[in-house]
Amino acid sequence: MLPKPPPREPSLGFLYLPPYRLYGESIAGESTSLMVPELDLGFDIGSCPRAILPSKHLAITHGHMDHIGGLAYYCSQRRFQGMGNAKIICDARIAGSIKRMMEGYVDLERQRTPYELVPLLPEQPYEIKNNMFIRGFETEHTAPSFGYVVYERRTKLKPEFAELPQEKLRELKDRGVEIVRVLEIPQIAYTGDTLPGPHLLREDVRKAHVVISECTFFEPDHKERAKIGMHMHIDDIAEWLRVLECQHIVLVHVSRRTDMQFAKERVAKLSGAKNAEKVLFLMDYR
Protein backbone atom coordinates (compact mmCIF):
# COMPACT_ATOMS: atom_id res chain seq x y z
CA MET A 1 0.00 0.00 0.00
CA LEU A 2 1.41 3.37 -1.02
CA PRO A 3 1.93 5.88 1.81
CA LYS A 4 -0.45 8.81 1.92
CA PRO A 5 1.17 12.01 0.55
CA PRO A 6 1.29 15.10 2.77
CA PRO A 7 -1.56 17.59 2.45
CA ARG A 8 -1.06 20.28 -0.18
CA GLU A 9 -0.74 23.80 1.09
CA PRO A 10 -3.46 26.17 -0.22
CA SER A 11 -2.51 28.85 -2.69
CA LEU A 12 -2.55 32.50 -1.72
CA GLY A 13 -5.83 34.34 -1.81
CA PHE A 14 -6.14 37.09 -4.41
CA LEU A 15 -8.66 39.87 -5.03
CA TYR A 16 -8.64 42.72 -7.54
CA LEU A 17 -10.33 45.76 -6.02
CA PRO A 18 -9.57 48.52 -8.55
CA PRO A 19 -7.17 50.21 -8.37
CA TYR A 20 -5.70 47.83 -5.77
CA ARG A 21 -4.74 44.20 -5.68
CA LEU A 22 -4.87 42.35 -2.39
CA TYR A 23 -3.18 39.01 -1.93
CA GLY A 24 -1.79 36.83 0.81
CA GLU A 25 -3.07 34.30 3.30
CA SER A 26 -5.15 34.58 6.44
CA ILE A 27 -6.28 31.59 8.48
CA ALA A 28 -7.30 32.16 12.09
CA GLY A 29 -4.70 30.94 14.57
CA GLU A 30 -2.27 29.92 11.80
CA SER A 31 -1.08 32.88 9.77
CA THR A 32 -2.12 36.27 8.43
CA SER A 33 0.17 37.87 5.84
CA LEU A 34 -1.30 40.39 3.38
CA MET A 35 0.05 42.68 0.67
CA VAL A 36 -1.19 45.55 -1.47
CA PRO A 37 1.52 45.90 -4.16
CA GLU A 38 0.25 49.24 -5.50
CA LEU A 39 1.02 50.74 -2.07
CA ASP A 40 4.28 48.81 -1.54
CA LEU A 41 2.69 47.83 1.76
CA GLY A 42 2.04 44.61 3.66
CA PHE A 43 -0.10 43.98 6.71
CA ASP A 44 1.12 41.46 9.30
CA ILE A 45 3.50 38.59 8.65
CA GLY A 46 2.44 35.39 10.41
CA SER A 47 4.40 33.47 7.79
CA CYS A 48 6.41 34.79 4.88
CA PRO A 49 5.13 33.73 1.44
CA ARG A 50 7.65 34.64 -1.24
CA ALA A 51 5.10 36.96 -2.90
CA ILE A 52 5.12 39.21 0.19
CA LEU A 53 8.85 39.95 0.02
CA PRO A 54 8.71 42.87 -2.48
CA SER A 55 6.66 44.90 0.02
CA LYS A 56 9.08 47.48 1.46
CA HIS A 57 6.72 48.60 4.23
CA LEU A 58 5.09 46.19 6.65
CA ALA A 59 2.42 47.32 9.15
CA ILE A 60 2.11 45.05 12.21
CA THR A 61 -1.20 45.08 14.07
CA HIS A 62 -0.20 43.15 17.19
CA GLY A 63 2.26 40.67 18.59
CA HIS A 64 0.43 37.34 18.34
CA MET A 65 2.53 34.70 16.63
CA ASP A 66 0.11 34.16 13.74
CA HIS A 67 0.54 37.85 12.85
CA ILE A 68 4.27 38.36 13.48
CA GLY A 69 5.95 34.94 13.38
CA GLY A 70 7.52 35.47 9.93
CA LEU A 71 8.94 38.94 10.62
CA ALA A 72 12.60 38.06 11.12
CA TYR A 73 12.62 35.80 8.06
CA TYR A 74 10.95 38.53 5.97
CA CYS A 75 13.64 41.07 6.97
CA SER A 76 16.42 38.55 6.33
CA GLN A 77 15.14 37.43 2.93
CA ARG A 78 14.70 41.00 1.69
CA ARG A 79 18.39 41.61 2.41
CA PHE A 80 19.47 38.22 1.04
CA GLN A 81 17.63 38.82 -2.24
CA GLY A 82 18.89 42.39 -2.66
CA MET A 83 15.54 44.08 -1.98
CA GLY A 84 16.85 46.49 0.64
CA ASN A 85 16.01 47.00 4.29
CA ALA A 86 12.47 46.34 5.50
CA LYS A 87 10.53 49.15 7.15
CA ILE A 88 8.44 47.81 10.02
CA ILE A 89 5.53 50.06 11.03
CA CYS A 90 4.04 49.26 14.42
CA ASP A 91 2.18 50.48 17.47
CA ALA A 92 4.72 52.35 19.61
CA ARG A 93 3.61 50.25 22.60
CA ILE A 94 5.12 47.09 21.10
CA ALA A 95 8.17 48.60 19.37
CA GLY A 96 10.49 47.65 22.23
CA SER A 97 9.27 44.05 22.20
CA ILE A 98 9.80 43.78 18.43
CA LYS A 99 13.30 45.16 18.79
CA ARG A 100 14.12 42.63 21.54
CA MET A 101 12.72 39.81 19.41
CA MET A 102 14.93 40.83 16.51
CA GLU A 103 17.95 41.09 18.83
CA GLY A 104 17.34 37.46 19.79
CA TYR A 105 17.96 36.43 16.20
CA VAL A 106 21.25 38.35 16.23
CA ASP A 107 22.36 36.19 19.15
CA LEU A 108 21.26 33.01 17.37
CA GLU A 109 22.63 33.79 13.91
CA ARG A 110 25.73 35.70 14.99
CA GLN A 111 24.92 38.27 12.33
CA ARG A 112 22.77 41.37 12.18
CA THR A 113 20.00 41.89 9.62
CA PRO A 114 19.44 45.64 9.08
CA TYR A 115 15.87 46.92 9.20
CA GLU A 116 14.06 50.14 10.08
CA LEU A 117 11.53 50.22 12.90
CA VAL A 118 8.84 52.92 12.62
CA PRO A 119 6.89 53.19 15.91
CA LEU A 120 3.66 55.16 15.54
CA LEU A 121 1.52 56.86 18.14
CA PRO A 122 -2.25 56.80 17.51
CA GLU A 123 -3.17 59.16 14.63
CA GLN A 124 0.49 59.85 13.79
CA PRO A 125 0.85 59.97 9.98
CA TYR A 126 3.66 58.27 8.09
CA GLU A 127 4.24 58.68 4.35
CA ILE A 128 4.63 55.39 2.49
CA LYS A 129 4.53 56.77 -1.06
CA ASN A 130 4.15 60.17 -2.64
CA ASN A 131 0.99 61.70 -1.10
CA MET A 132 0.02 58.31 0.38
CA PHE A 133 0.07 58.07 4.18
CA ILE A 134 -0.73 55.52 6.85
CA ARG A 135 -1.99 56.17 10.37
CA GLY A 136 -2.73 53.77 13.19
CA PHE A 137 -5.50 53.69 15.76
CA GLU A 138 -5.96 51.59 18.88
CA THR A 139 -8.29 48.59 18.73
CA GLU A 140 -9.47 46.08 21.35
CA HIS A 141 -7.80 42.69 21.50
CA THR A 142 -6.13 40.40 24.04
CA ALA A 143 -2.78 42.13 23.38
CA PRO A 144 -2.00 45.77 22.51
CA SER A 145 -3.36 46.15 19.00
CA PHE A 146 -3.56 48.66 16.16
CA GLY A 147 -5.74 49.09 13.11
CA TYR A 148 -4.51 51.12 10.13
CA VAL A 149 -5.94 53.48 7.54
CA VAL A 150 -4.08 54.27 4.33
CA TYR A 151 -5.17 57.57 2.87
CA GLU A 152 -4.28 59.87 0.00
CA ARG A 153 -3.66 63.56 0.47
CA ARG A 154 -5.00 65.77 -2.29
CA THR A 155 -5.11 69.53 -2.61
CA LYS A 156 -8.17 71.29 -3.96
CA LEU A 157 -8.75 74.94 -4.74
CA LYS A 158 -10.92 76.62 -2.15
CA PRO A 159 -14.41 77.40 -3.50
CA GLU A 160 -14.01 81.15 -3.05
CA PHE A 161 -11.11 81.19 -5.52
CA ALA A 162 -12.60 78.83 -8.11
CA GLU A 163 -13.58 81.53 -10.63
CA LEU A 164 -10.32 83.51 -10.51
CA PRO A 165 -7.89 83.45 -13.47
CA GLN A 166 -4.49 81.79 -13.10
CA GLU A 167 -2.68 85.13 -12.92
CA LYS A 168 -4.74 86.21 -9.92
CA LEU A 169 -4.24 82.85 -8.21
CA ARG A 170 -0.46 83.14 -8.64
CA GLU A 171 -0.58 86.65 -7.22
CA LEU A 172 -2.52 85.49 -4.14
CA LYS A 173 -0.16 82.56 -3.65
CA ASP A 174 2.89 84.85 -3.90
CA ARG A 175 1.32 87.03 -1.19
CA GLY A 176 1.09 84.03 1.10
CA VAL A 177 -2.66 83.51 0.80
CA GLU A 178 -3.69 79.89 1.30
CA ILE A 179 -5.74 79.18 -1.81
CA VAL A 180 -6.06 75.39 -1.50
CA ARG A 181 -7.38 73.01 1.11
CA VAL A 182 -5.97 69.59 1.90
CA LEU A 183 -8.27 66.58 1.55
CA GLU A 184 -7.59 63.18 3.06
CA ILE A 185 -9.19 60.39 1.03
CA PRO A 186 -9.22 57.06 2.90
CA GLN A 187 -8.28 54.22 0.58
CA ILE A 188 -7.81 51.09 2.68
CA ALA A 189 -8.68 50.37 6.31
CA TYR A 190 -7.34 47.25 8.00
CA THR A 191 -8.68 46.44 11.45
CA GLY A 192 -6.46 43.56 12.53
CA ASP A 193 -7.91 41.33 15.27
CA THR A 194 -10.38 43.23 17.42
CA LEU A 195 -13.68 43.39 19.20
CA PRO A 196 -16.32 45.68 17.69
CA GLY A 197 -16.34 49.16 19.17
CA PRO A 198 -16.14 52.91 18.48
CA HIS A 199 -12.81 52.49 16.68
CA LEU A 200 -14.71 50.79 13.82
CA LEU A 201 -17.04 53.76 13.46
CA ARG A 202 -14.30 56.30 12.78
CA GLU A 203 -15.02 58.37 9.70
CA ASP A 204 -11.82 57.31 7.92
CA VAL A 205 -12.70 53.64 8.48
CA ARG A 206 -16.35 54.00 7.50
CA LYS A 207 -15.48 55.88 4.32
CA ALA A 208 -12.46 53.86 3.18
CA HIS A 209 -12.69 52.51 -0.37
CA VAL A 210 -11.77 49.02 0.88
CA VAL A 211 -12.14 47.69 4.42
CA ILE A 212 -10.21 44.55 5.40
CA SER A 213 -11.65 43.02 8.54
CA GLU A 214 -11.15 39.83 10.49
CA CYS A 215 -14.23 37.67 11.01
CA THR A 216 -13.31 34.57 12.95
CA PHE A 217 -16.70 33.20 14.03
CA PHE A 218 -19.84 32.43 12.00
CA GLU A 219 -21.81 29.92 14.06
CA PRO A 220 -24.80 31.50 15.87
CA ASP A 221 -23.76 29.95 19.18
CA HIS A 222 -20.14 31.15 18.96
CA LYS A 223 -20.79 34.77 19.96
CA GLU A 224 -19.48 34.18 23.48
CA ARG A 225 -16.33 32.54 22.10
CA ALA A 226 -15.78 35.60 19.91
CA LYS A 227 -16.15 37.87 22.91
CA ILE A 228 -13.74 35.86 25.06
CA GLY A 229 -11.08 35.82 22.34
CA MET A 230 -11.82 39.46 21.47
CA HIS A 231 -12.60 38.68 17.84
CA MET A 232 -15.32 39.64 15.39
CA HIS A 233 -18.45 37.53 14.86
CA ILE A 234 -20.50 37.65 11.65
CA ASP A 235 -23.31 39.33 13.62
CA ASP A 236 -20.90 42.21 14.32
CA ILE A 237 -20.03 42.48 10.62
CA ALA A 238 -23.71 42.58 9.62
CA GLU A 239 -24.41 45.41 12.05
CA TRP A 240 -21.29 47.30 10.96
CA LEU A 241 -22.28 47.06 7.30
CA ARG A 242 -25.24 49.34 7.98
CA VAL A 243 -22.88 52.30 8.39
CA LEU A 244 -19.92 51.35 6.21
CA GLU A 245 -19.62 53.34 2.97
CA CYS A 246 -16.91 51.16 1.42
CA GLN A 247 -17.03 49.62 -2.03
CA HIS A 248 -15.78 46.32 -0.64
CA ILE A 249 -15.30 44.69 2.73
CA VAL A 250 -12.85 41.79 2.65
CA LEU A 251 -13.17 39.21 5.40
CA VAL A 252 -9.95 37.56 6.57
CA HIS A 253 -8.89 35.44 9.58
CA VAL A 254 -11.66 32.92 8.89
CA SER A 255 -10.95 29.68 10.74
CA ARG A 256 -10.03 26.52 8.84
CA ARG A 257 -13.02 24.75 10.41
CA THR A 258 -15.50 27.18 8.78
CA ASP A 259 -17.33 25.91 5.72
CA MET A 260 -17.12 28.68 3.15
CA GLN A 261 -20.58 28.08 1.70
CA PHE A 262 -22.08 28.23 5.18
CA ALA A 263 -20.19 31.49 5.84
CA LYS A 264 -21.56 33.06 2.64
CA GLU A 265 -25.08 32.00 3.51
CA ARG A 266 -24.73 33.60 6.94
CA VAL A 267 -23.52 36.84 5.36
CA ALA A 268 -26.48 36.94 2.96
CA LYS A 269 -29.02 36.10 5.66
CA LEU A 270 -27.80 38.65 8.21
CA SER A 271 -26.71 41.50 5.91
CA GLY A 272 -29.35 41.55 3.20
CA ALA A 273 -28.71 41.20 -0.52
CA LYS A 274 -27.39 44.73 -1.12
CA ASN A 275 -24.85 44.74 1.70
CA ALA A 276 -23.87 41.13 1.04
CA GLU A 277 -22.71 42.18 -2.46
CA LYS A 278 -19.93 44.19 -0.81
CA VAL A 279 -18.59 41.23 1.16
CA LEU A 280 -15.68 39.22 -0.21
CA PHE A 281 -13.56 36.46 1.33
CA LEU A 282 -9.83 36.58 0.68
CA MET A 283 -9.39 32.81 1.06
CA ASP A 284 -12.33 31.94 -1.19
CA TYR A 285 -10.34 30.11 -3.90
CA ARG A 286 -12.96 30.80 -6.53
CORJO-V951681 format. One record per helix or strand of 3 or more residues. SS is the DSSP state (A for helix, B for strand). FROM is the first residue (numbers start at 0). LEN is the number of residues. Records with the same first field share a line. If there is no record, write none. Layout:
# CORJO-V951681
SS: FROM-LEN, FROM-LEN
This chain:
# CORJO-V951681
B: 12-5, 19-8, 30-6, 40-5, 56-3, 85-6, 114-6, 125-4, 131-7, 145-12, 179-11, 209-5, 247-5, 278-3
A: 36-3, 49-3, 64-4, 70-10, 91-18, 158-3, 165-9, 197-4, 202-4, 219-10, 233-8, 259-12, 272-4, 281-3
